[in-house]
């Protein structure tokens, strides 16, 4: 693997982890207070699981974005793929701000629905640029579908 590719992967991973950090700040505002008072579905995972899962997902997302970026930002497909990727990162952080920061499961649900659509579009564009980069997004796609179901149930129960 070329040094420039490794550098792009490292930069992309740092950006993704940074977005995760922003989301965690919003989460910390109410995860130990408001969130504990909510009625949750039986399939809610233990709280300790979220940090490691999201860290792994952000790393995989960063590696995927770095691989796509390494194909050359001059290429229109790469630009399109990374544009969608960046926009979904914004929605990703927005979900934490809406759900935990504003304590709004409904706003979170609306954002996560948009996020799912955008991540699926991102997957399609990543697949056009590089199959492996797209495959690295599959755990993220699975997790946000799960998170959407969890978000929906929390909204419904409360």
N, C-alpha and C positions, 0 to 999 in steps of 0.2 A: 504494500500500500504506500502510495506517495506521501511525502511529508505534508504537502499542501492539503491532501484529503484528510489526513489525521488532524491537521490544524482546524479545518472547517468543521469536522465532527466535534472537536473539543469546544469550539466556539458555540456551535449549535446546542450542545449539551448544556453548557453554562447558561445560555439564554433560556432554555427550557426549565432548568432548575431555578433560575431567577423568577420565571413566571410562577412556578410552584411556590417559591418563597413568598411572593406577593399574595397568592391565594391563601397561604398558611397564616399570614398576618390577619387577613379578614376572618379566617376560620377561628383563630384564637380568641377573637373578641367575644364569641358566644358559645363555643363548643362545650365549655365546662359549666355554662349557666343555662341559657335559653334552650340549647339543643337537648340537654338532659331532661328537660321538662316535657319534651314532645313524645307523643305516642309513636312507636316505631313498629314496622312489620317484623315478623318472626325471622325473616331472612337478612336482618341487619347484622353486618359483621361486627366483631369486637372493635372498639375504638383504636386499639394499638395497631391494627392491620392497615389502616389508611395511610399512615406515613410511609412505611416501607413499600407498599404497592405503588403509591404515587411517585415515589422517588425512582423506582424501577421504570415506571411508565415514562416519566420525563426523560430518563436516560435513553430509553429505546427510541423515543420520539426525536431526541437530539441526534442520535446516531443516524436515524432515517433521514432527517433534514440535512445533515452534513453530507451524507452520500449523494443526495439529490443536488445539493449545492456544488459538490465537486464535479458534477457533469458540465459545469460551465454556466455562469449566470447570464451569459450572452444569449443563451438559447431560450426561445419563447416558452417552451414547455417547462423548462426549469423555473423561469420567472413565474409562470402561472401556478405551478405546483407550490412554490415557496410563498407566493402571495396568499393562496388559500391556507397554507400551513400557518402563516403569521396571523391571519384573521381568526383561525380557530383557536390559536393561543390566547388571543384577546378574549374570546368568548369563554375559554377555559377559566381564566382569571376572573372574568365577570360573574361566572356562576358562584364562585366562593363569596364574592362581594355581595351578590344578591341574596343568596341563601343564608349565609352566616352573618355577613356584615349588616344587611338590612333585615335579617331574620324573616325572609319571605320565601317560603317553599313554592308559592305560585310563580313568582318572578324567576326563581331558580329553575322551575320546571320549563317555563317558556324558553329560557336561555339554553337549557340542556337539549331541548328538542332542536333548536337552531344549531347547536354544537354538533349533534349527531349528523345532521344533514351536511354540514360543512366538513366534518371529518370524513364522511363517506366520499364527498367530492375530492377532498385532499388525497384520500387513498387512491382514487381513480387516476389522478394526475401523477402521483408518485409512481404508480404502476406503469404509466406511460414512460416515465423517465428511467426507473430502475425497479425491477421486481422485488429485490431484497429489501429496498427501502420501504416499499408498500407493505411487505410482509411484517416488517418490524412494527407497523401501526396496528396490526390485528389485536394484540392484547389490549391496547388502548381502546379500540372500537368495542371489544367485548366488555371492558370495564365501564365505559360510559353508557352502554345499553343497560348494564346492571345498575349503575348509579341513577339512571333515568327512572328505572322501575322503583328503586328505593325512594327517590325524590317524589315520584307520583304517589306512592303509598303514604309517605309522610304528609304530603299535602292533603290526601284524601282522609287520613285518620285525624287530622288536626283542623 
